[in-house]
């Protein structure tokens, strides 16, 4: 029978009746192979159980049961056969190789390039690695080797020019692998990363005086221990194969990164003391496994392997074992679902000292209810480090920086903020009692910001209807404001209410700054009745309080009066202001290239809006002996590239009050 191995395929025959003297031949001999019942045999499909003893399964589809292998065959990489070692073991422990050949694909991960070469050495003694016979040739076009008789049971096989094929990565060529074969214990010589690392470590141990057999046993244990997979007690063969496959995937992931790292680097590292001392490389491998698991990529790896192999053992849990041990991550279960996983390995790219600091590492990982691991959602990253808050408290997301969350005392959790709650955060962060000159605000706009100025119109005449105009002084006032706003070349977009004086205001501002275009948008929402819920109730309220429209409006803006009951005169200030800002103005001007917008409205709109945007800190309390908003005063709505806002009360004239 033939056993399909990871890298090489070997077959065992029955004992020959020939004597040792008849079988002993020099490696350069042209004599024929001694007659034996196994010198001419059929190549059978491998037993799947034997295939599992390989560290990574190779495809058995290339083995044809109808083909035979005879001495002298010339085998090429295009052949459909996985041709085998034909050797005879006799009672006197004389080992005979007549041929060793492999096809163009070594396994599901490794393949041969056209320039691949292979060398086979038989070792002189049981205590060192001295070569006592060598045969070599092309690994992709292999002729039958001349017969070599092995007096000792150990052979060393080396292959150069192997190509690593790894899911999701560019192939890596020029890989060298090697193995030590013990023909007394196995009919198969495995050539893979594990065998390469074991051989390198064993050579160090033998050089230190340890017997070869003992050195190989110790090296095998140490290589597995490096990957936290050395407990093989009473495991079925399929579980052993899963361990080996997991190790090859881990190491291959590191080699496939493309930064020049090689299998030999790990093998040399382990060879010194049986440890993998390169903590950065280990962390890189663990990071790959962690990220792949979180993104459900293990399923893709399994499919990739399944397309190239008859069956694939359960490697996934051993990949998890490795990254959990290396990164200090606990096993996920329903008990820790929703928990943010902290990577404790400082060499990991996912290590952070502060879970709320995303300046260098943006990814976080969490356990889900099914016991799996996944990438933490943006919302979880936003609130995870918050802890408990005060009822109704609003905070900016720690990660996204443009999502906002309100603490719900009934749910004991942070929940996404409504638009009004979100805007209350902007108002709270912006609140000031001071009006700033519009020139200073304009010239202070950052490259990543844009601004919408909303101002009360300039001085008007006695006609307060929609057709009423600005006075000549009002036109001059507007033009003077425009003359302040010339630092940036970008033109202002212009707009106003349905009233003539609002359009004249922005028209003359544009003229003052030398702007050629005065095309204007019209907003009915900027008319002076925007905050009025019922004009009838509004008139009734003025009669009841024996006050004018200014006093009524300021009392409403500061106290919330006249907003409840069946006869409410005004809308709720917060909701109506957010509606104007978000649903009207920002909905219209939502292009980041629209950096400057100039709009004009009226005092009964601007007073409530400014009071709202400053959290009532400006003194426009006309109802309580305070002042009233001057012409060309208002608010600057400043928006950054994430959509966050800040509000600045502005004045176009020397004073914001009249």
C-alpha positions in Angstrom: 0.0 0.0 0.0 1.0 3.6 -0.6 0.6 6.3 2.0 -0.2 9.9 0.8 2.0 12.3 2.8 2.1 16.1 3.0 5.1 16.5 0.8 6.4 13.2 -0.3 4.7 9.9 -0.9 6.2 6.6 0.2 5.1 3.0 -0.2 6.2 -0.1 1.7 6.6 -3.5 0.2 7.1 -7.0 1.6 10.4 -8.3 2.8 12.7 -9.5 0.1 14.1 -12.9 0.1 17.5 -11.6 -1.2 20.4 -11.6 1.3 22.0 -8.4 2.4 25.1 -9.1 0.4 22.9 -9.4 -2.7 21.2 -6.1 -2.0 24.1 -3.9 -1.0 24.9 -1.6 -4.0 26.8 1.6 -4.5 24.7 4.7 -5.2 26.3 4.9 -8.7 25.6 1.3 -9.5 23.7 0.5 -12.7 22.5 -2.9 -11.5 18.8 -3.7 -11.6 16.7 -3.7 -8.5 16.7 -7.2 -6.8 13.6 -9.1 -7.8 10.9 -8.8 -5.3 7.2 -9.2 -5.1 7.0 -5.4 -4.7 9.4 -4.3 -7.4 6.4 -3.9 -9.7 3.2 -2.8 -8.0 -0.1 -1.0 -8.4 -0.5 2.5 -7.0 -3.6 2.4 -4.8 -5.6 5.3 -3.6 -4.5 6.2 -0.1 -6.4 5.3 3.0 -8.0 8.4 4.3 -7.0 7.5 7.8 -3.4 7.4 6.7 -3.8 10.7 5.0 -4.8 12.2 8.3 -1.4 11.4 9.7 -0.1 14.1 7.4 0.2 17.6 8.9 -1.7 19.1 6.0 -3.8 17.0 3.7 -2.8 16.6 0.1 -5.3 16.0 -2.6 -5.8 12.3 -3.4 -7.5 13.0 -6.7 -4.1 12.7 -8.4 -3.7 9.1 -7.5 -5.0 6.7 -10.1 -5.6 3.1 -9.2 -5.1 1.8 -12.7 -1.5 3.0 -13.1 1.6 1.0 -12.2 5.0 2.3 -11.3 8.1 0.4 -12.4 11.8 1.1 -12.0 13.1 3.4 -14.7 9.9 5.5 -15.1 10.4 9.1 -15.9 7.8 11.2 -14.1 6.9 14.8 -14.9 4.9 17.4 -13.0 2.1 17.1 -15.5 1.5 13.5 -14.6 -1.7 12.6 -12.8 0.1 10.3 -10.5 1.5 10.9 -7.1 4.4 8.4 -7.7 6.0 6.7 -4.8 9.1 5.4 -3.2 9.7 1.8 -4.0 11.7 0.2 -1.3 12.3 -3.2 0.2 12.9 -3.9 3.9 14.5 -7.2 4.7 15.0 -9.0 8.0 18.6 -7.8 8.4 17.5 -4.1 8.4 19.0 -3.2 5.1 17.0 -0.5 3.5 16.7 -0.1 -0.3 15.5 2.9 -2.2 15.0 2.5 -5.9 13.0 5.7 -6.6 11.4 8.7 -4.9 9.1 10.9 -6.9 6.4 13.5 -6.3 3.9 15.2 -8.6 3.6 18.9 -9.3 1.5 19.8 -6.3 2.9 18.9 -2.9 -0.2 19.6 -0.8 -3.1 22.0 -0.4 -0.6 24.7 0.6 2.6 23.9 -1.1 3.3 23.4 -4.8 6.4 22.9 -6.9 7.9 25.4 -9.3 9.6 24.3 -12.5 13.0 24.8 -11.0 12.3 22.8 -7.8 15.1 20.4 -6.8 15.2 17.5 -4.4 18.0 15.8 -2.5 17.9 12.5 -0.6 20.6 11.5 1.8 20.9 8.4 3.9 22.6 8.9 7.2 25.6 7.0 8.3 24.8 6.3 12.0 22.1 6.6 14.6 23.9 9.3 16.5 24.6 12.1 14.0 23.6 13.5 10.7 26.6 12.4 8.7 25.6 11.7 5.1 26.6 8.4 3.6 25.1 8.6 0.1 23.3 11.3 -1.8 20.9 11.4 -4.7 19.3 14.5 -6.2 17.4 15.7 -9.2 14.6 18.0 -10.4 11.6 17.9 -8.1 9.2 18.7 -11.0 10.8 16.4 -13.6 12.1 13.4 -11.8 13.6 10.3 -13.3 13.8 7.1 -11.3 16.7 7.3 -8.9 19.6 4.8 -9.2 19.3 2.2 -6.5 20.8 3.1 -3.1 21.0 0.6 -0.3 20.6 2.1 3.2 22.4 0.3 6.0 20.8 2.5 8.5 17.1 3.5 8.8 17.4 7.3 8.6 17.1 9.4 5.4 17.2 13.2 5.1 15.1 14.7 2.3 15.4 18.3 1.2 13.3 20.2 -1.4 14.2 23.6 -2.7 12.0 25.9 -4.9 8.6 25.1 -3.3 5.8 27.6 -3.8 3.5 28.6 -0.9 -0.1 29.0 -1.9 -2.1 30.7 0.8 -5.8 31.9 0.8 -6.1 35.6 0.2 -2.3 36.2 -0.3 0.1 36.3 -3.2 2.0 33.1 -3.7 5.5 33.0 -2.2 8.2 31.1 -4.1 11.6 29.8 -3.4 10.8 28.0 -0.1 13.0 25.2 1.1 11.7 22.4 3.3 13.4 19.3 4.7 12.6 16.2 6.8 14.3 13.3 8.6 12.7 10.0 7.7 12.8 6.9 9.9 12.1 3.9 7.7 11.7 1.6 10.7 8.7 3.4 12.0 6.9 4.7 9.0 6.5 4.0 5.3 6.1 7.7 4.7 8.5 10.7 4.7 6.7 13.9 5.6 8.2 17.1 4.2 6.6 20.2 5.6 7.2 23.1 7.9 6.9 21.0 11.1 9.4 18.4 9.8 11.8 21.3 8.8 11.6 22.9 12.3 12.0 19.5 14.0 15.1 18.6 11.9 16.7 22.0 12.6 16.2 21.6 16.3 17.3 18.0 16.3 20.6 18.9 14.6 21.3 21.3 17.5 20.5 18.7 20.1 22.6 16.0 18.3 25.5 18.4 18.1 25.2 18.8 21.9 25.7 15.0 22.3 22.1 13.8 22.4 21.3 10.6 20.5 19.5 11.2 17.2 16.3 9.3 18.1 16.0 11.1 21.4 16.7 14.4 19.8 14.0 13.9 17.2 11.5 13.0 19.9 12.4 16.1 21.9 12.3 18.3 18.9 8.9 17.1 17.9 7.5 17.9 21.3 9.1 21.4 21.4 7.9 22.4 18.0 4.3 21.5 19.0 4.7 23.3 22.3 5.8 26.5 20.6 2.2 26.6 19.1 0.5 25.6 22.4 -0.4 22.2 20.9 1.8 19.6 22.6 -1.0 17.8 24.4 -1.7 14.9 22.1 -2.7 12.4 24.8 -5.3 9.8 23.5 -6.3 12.1 20.6 -7.7 10.4 17.5 -5.8 10.8 14.3 -8.1 13.4 12.9 -7.5 15.6 15.9 -3.8 15.2 15.5 -4.1 16.2 11.9 -6.2 19.2 13.0 -3.3 20.3 15.2 -0.8 20.0 12.4 -3.0 21.8 9.9 -3.5 24.7 12.3 0.2 25.1 12.8 0.8 25.2 9.0 -1.9 27.8 8.6 -0.5 29.9 11.3 3.1 29.8 10.0 2.0 30.2 6.4 0.0 33.3 7.3 3.2 34.9 8.6 5.2 33.9 5.6 2.5 35.1 3.2 2.6 38.6 4.6 5.2 39.4 1.9 7.8 41.2 4.0 10.5 38.7 3.4 9.9 36.5 6.4 10.5 32.8 5.7 9.8 29.4 7.2 13.6 29.1 7.7 13.4 32.1 10.1 11.1 30.3 12.4 13.0 27.0 12.1 16.3 28.7 12.9 14.7 30.5 15.9 13.3 27.2 17.3 16.6 25.4 16.6 18.6 27.3 19.2 16.7 26.5 22.4 13.4 24.8 21.3 11.5 28.2 21.7 10.1 30.6 19.2 11.7 33.7 20.7 10.6 36.2 18.0 7.7 37.8 20.0 6.8 40.2 17.1 6.5 37.3 14.6 4.4 35.3 17.1 2.1 38.3 17.7 1.8 38.8 14.0 0.6 35.3 13.5 -1.8 35.5 16.4 -3.1 38.8 15.1 -3.9 37.1 11.7 -5.8 34.3 13.4 -7.7 36.7 15.7 -8.8 39.0 12.8 -9.6 36.0 10.5 -11.8 34.5 13.2 -13.5 37.8 14.0 -14.3 38.3 10.3 -15.5 34.7 9.9 -12.7 34.0 7.5 -12.0 30.5 8.9 -15.0 29.3 6.8 -13.3 30.8 3.7 -10.0 29.0 4.6 -11.9 25.7 5.0 -13.6 26.1 1.7 -10.3 27.0 0.1 -8.7 23.9 1.5 -11.7 21.7 0.6 -11.3 22.6 -3.0 -7.8 21.2 -2.9 -8.1 18.3 -0.5 -10.5 15.3 0.0 -11.2 16.2 3.6 -10.2 18.8 6.1 -9.9 18.2 9.8 -11.2 20.7 12.4 -8.3 23.1 12.6 -10.4 26.1 13.7 -10.3 25.5 17.5 -6.6 25.1 17.5 -6.1 28.5 15.7 -8.3 30.0 18.4 -6.2 28.2 21.1 -3.0 29.8 19.7 -4.3 33.4 19.5 -6.0 33.1 22.9 -2.7 32.0 24.5 -0.5 34.5 22.7 -2.7 37.5 23.0 -4.1 36.9 26.5 -7.7 36.7 25.3 -10.2 34.5 27.2 -12.3 31.9 25.5 -15.7 33.4 24.5 -18.9 32.0 25.9 -22.4 33.2 26.6 -21.3 34.4 30.0 -18.9 37.1 28.5 -21.0 38.0 25.5 -20.8 41.7 24.7 -17.5 42.0 26.6 -14.7 44.0 24.8 -11.7 41.8 24.6 -8.4 43.4 25.7 -5.3 42.2 23.9 -2.7 41.9 26.5 0.3 41.2 24.3 2.3 44.5 23.8 3.7 43.1 20.5 0.3 42.8 19.0 -0.9 45.4 16.6 -4.2 45.4 18.5 -2.7 46.2 21.9 -3.9 49.4 23.5 -3.4 50.8 27.0 -6.7 52.7 26.8 -9.8 51.1 25.3 -11.2 54.6 24.4 -8.1 55.7 22.5 -8.5 55.0 18.8 -5.7 57.2 17.6 -3.4 54.3 16.6 -5.6 51.1 16.7 -9.2 51.4 15.5 -10.2 47.7 15.8 -11.7 46.2 18.9 -13.0 42.6 19.4 -15.9 41.3 21.4 -17.5 38.0 22.3 -21.0 37.3 20.9 -23.9 35.4 22.5 -23.0 32.2 20.5 -19.6 32.1 22.1 -17.8 33.4 19.0 -15.6 36.3 18.5 -16.3 39.3 16.2 -15.2 42.8 15.4 -16.8 45.2 17.8 -19.4 47.4 16.2 -18.8 51.2 16.0 -21.5 51.8 18.5 -20.0 49.4 21.0 -16.6 51.1 20.6 -18.3 54.4 21.0 -19.8 53.7 24.5 -17.8 50.8 26.0 -15.6 53.0 28.1 -18.3 55.4 29.2 -19.6 53.5 32.3 -22.9 54.7 33.7 -24.1 58.2 33.2 -26.7 60.6 34.5 -30.3 60.2 33.2 -30.6 62.1 29.9 -26.8 62.8 29.7 -25.5 63.0 26.1 -22.0 62.1 25.1 -20.1 62.0 21.8 -19.1 58.6 20.6 -15.5 57.8 21.5 -14.8 56.2 18.2 -17.0 57.6 15.5 -16.9 61.2 16.8 -20.1 62.0 14.9 -22.6 59.7 16.7 -24.1 60.7 20.0 -25.6 58.7 22.8 -28.0 59.4 25.6 -28.0 57.6 28.9 -31.3 55.8 29.6 -31.8 55.3 33.3 -34.7 52.8 32.6 -32.4 50.7 30.4 -29.2 51.4 32.4 -27.5 51.8 29.0 -26.4 54.3 26.5 -28.8 54.5 23.5 -28.5 56.5 20.3 -29.5 60.1 20.7 -32.4 61.7 19.0 -31.7 64.7 16.8 -32.8 67.0 19.5 -30.7 65.2 22.1 -27.7 65.3 19.8 -28.1 69.0 19.1 -28.4 69.7 22.8 -24.8 68.4 23.1 -23.7 70.9 20.4 -25.6 73.7 22.2 -24.1 72.8 25.6 -20.6 72.7 24.1 -21.1 76.1 22.3 -23.0 78.1 24.9 -21.7 81.6 25.3 -23.1 85.0 26.3 -20.8 86.9 24.0 -21.5 88.0 20.4 -18.4 87.8 18.1 -17.8 90.1 15.2 -18.8 88.3 12.0 -15.4 89.1 10.4 -13.5 87.2 13.2 -15.8 84.2 12.9 -15.5 84.1 9.1 -11.7 84.4 9.1 -11.4 81.8 11.8 -13.2 79.1 9.8 -10.9 76.0 9.6 -10.1 74.2 6.3 -12.3 71.3 7.4 -15.2 73.5 8.3 -18.0 75.3 6.6 -20.4 77.9 7.9 -24.0 79.0 7.5 -24.6 82.6 8.7 -28.2 83.4 9.6 -28.7 87.1 10.3 -31.5 89.5 11.1 -32.0 91.8 8.1 -30.5 95.3 8.0 -32.3 98.5 8.9 -35.8 98.6 7.3 -38.3 101.4 6.5 -41.7 101.7 8.0 -43.3 99.2 5.6 -43.2 95.8 7.4 -45.0 93.9 4.7 -43.3 91.4 2.4 -42.6 94.1 -0.1 -41.0 96.6 2.4 -37.5 97.6 1.6 -34.3 98.5 3.5 -33.5 102.0 4.1 -30.4 103.5 2.4 -28.7 103.2 5.7 -29.7 99.5 5.8 -28.2 99.0 2.4 -25.0 100.7 3.5 -24.9 98.5 6.7 -25.2 95.4 4.6 -22.5 96.5 2.2 -20.2 97.3 5.1 -20.6 93.8 6.5 -19.7 92.3 3.1 -16.6 94.4 3.0 -15.4 92.5 6.1 -15.8 89.1 4.4 -13.2 89.0 1.7 -10.4 86.7 3.1 -11.5 83.6 1.1 -12.1 83.5 -2.6 -15.1 81.1 -2.4 -18.3 83.0 -3.1 -21.2 83.0 -0.6 -24.4 81.2 -1.4 -27.2 83.6 -0.7 -30.7 83.2 0.6 -33.5 84.8 2.6 -37.1 84.7 3.7 -39.9 85.6 1.3 -39.5 89.2 2.4 -37.8 91.8 0.1 -35.7 93.3 2.8 -34.1 89.9 3.6 -33.1 89.5 0.0 -31.8 93.0 -0.2 -29.6 92.4 2.9 -27.7 89.4 1.4 -27.6 91.1 -2.0 -25.8 94.1 -0.6 -23.5 91.9 1.5 -22.4 90.2 -1.7 -21.9 93.6 -3.4 -19.8 94.7 -0.4 -17.4 91.8 -0.8 -17.2 92.3 -4.6 -19.1 89.1 -5.4 -20.4 89.0 -8.9 -23.4 86.7 -8.4 -26.3 87.5 -6.2 -28.5 84.6 -7.0 -30.6 83.9 -3.9 -32.6 81.0 -2.4 -35.9 81.7 -0.9 -37.0 80.0 2.4 -40.6 80.4 3.7 -39.2 78.8 6.9 -37.2 82.0 7.5 -40.4 84.1 7.6 -41.1 85.7 11.0 -43.9 83.2 11.9 -41.6 80.1 12.0 -41.9 79.6 15.7 -45.6 80.5 15.8 -47.9 77.5 16.3 -51.2 79.5 16.2 -51.5 83.1 15.2 -54.8 83.3 16.9 -53.3 82.0 20.2 -50.4 84.3 19.7 -52.7 87.4 19.4 -54.6 86.2 22.5 -51.4 85.8 24.5 -50.3 89.3 23.6 -53.7 90.7 24.8 -53.6 88.7 28.0 -50.1 89.9 29.0 -50.7 93.4 27.7 -47.4 93.2 25.8 -46.0 93.5 22.3 -44.6 90.9 20.0 -41.0 91.4 21.2 -41.9 90.8 24.9 -44.0 87.8 24.0 -41.4 86.2 21.8 -38.6 86.7 24.4 -40.7 85.3 27.2 -41.4 82.3 25.1 -37.7 81.8 24.1 -36.5 82.0 27.7 -39.3 80.4 29.7 -41.1 78.1 27.3 -44.3 80.0 28.0 -47.3 79.6 25.6 -46.2 76.2 24.3 -48.6 73.8 26.1 -52.2 73.1 26.1 -54.9 73.3 23.4 -54.3 77.0 22.9 -50.5 76.9 22.5 -49.1 80.0 20.7 -45.6 78.6 19.9 -43.9 75.4 19.1 -41.5 73.8 21.6 -38.3 75.8 21.2 -35.8 72.9 21.0 -37.7 70.8 18.5 -38.6 73.7 16.3 -35.0 75.1 16.3 -33.5 71.7 15.4 -36.1 71.3 12.7 -35.0 74.6 11.1 -31.3 73.8 11.5 -31.3 70.2 10.4 -34.3 69.6 8.2 -34.3 73.0 6.4 -30.9 74.6 6.3 -28.5 71.6 6.5 -30.8 69.6 4.2 -30.4 72.4 1.6 -26.7 73.0 2.1 -25.2 69.6 2.6 -22.3 69.7 0.1 -18.9 70.0 1.8 -17.8 72.3 -1.0 -20.4 74.9 0.0 -18.2 76.5 2.5 -19.9 79.8 3.0 -23.7 80.5 3.1 -25.3 83.9 4.0 -29.0 83.9 4.9 -31.3 86.7 6.2 -34.4 86.3 8.4 -36.3 88.4 10.9 -36.1 89.2 14.6 -39.0 86.9 15.7 -37.1 84.0 14.1 -33.6 85.1 15.1 -34.3 85.9 18.8 -35.6 82.3 19.6 -32.9 80.8 17.4 -30.0 82.7 19.1 -31.5 82.0 22.6 -31.6 78.3 21.7 -28.1 78.1 20.2 -26.6 79.9 23.2 -28.6 77.9 25.8 -30.2 81.2 26.9 -26.9 82.8 27.9 -27.2 85.9 25.7 -29.3 88.8 27.2 -32.3 89.2 24.9 -34.8 89.2 27.7 -37.0 92.0 26.4 -39.9 90.7 28.6 -37.7 91.2 31.7 -36.1 94.6 31.0 -33.5 93.1 28.7 -32.4 94.1 25.2 -33.5 93.1 21.7 -31.5 91.7 18.8 -29.9 94.4 16.6 -29.9 94.4 12.8 -27.4 92.1 11.1 -26.9 90.1 14.3 -27.6 86.4 14.4 -25.8 83.0 14.6 -23.1 81.2 12.7 -23.8 77.5 12.3 -20.3 75.9 11.8 -20.1 72.3 10.5 -17.0 70.1 10.4 -16.2 67.3 8.0 -17.9 64.7 10.3 -21.1 66.8 10.5 -20.5 68.0 14.0 -21.7 71.5 14.7 -20.9 74.5 16.9 -22.9 77.6 17.3 -21.4 81.1 17.6 -23.6 84.2 18.1 -22.4 86.9 15.7 -22.8 90.6 15.1 -22.3 92.6 11.9 -22.6 96.0 13.4 -20.7 97.4 16.4 -23.4 96.1 18.8 -25.6 93.0 18.8 -28.3 94.8 20.8 -30.7 97.6 20.2 
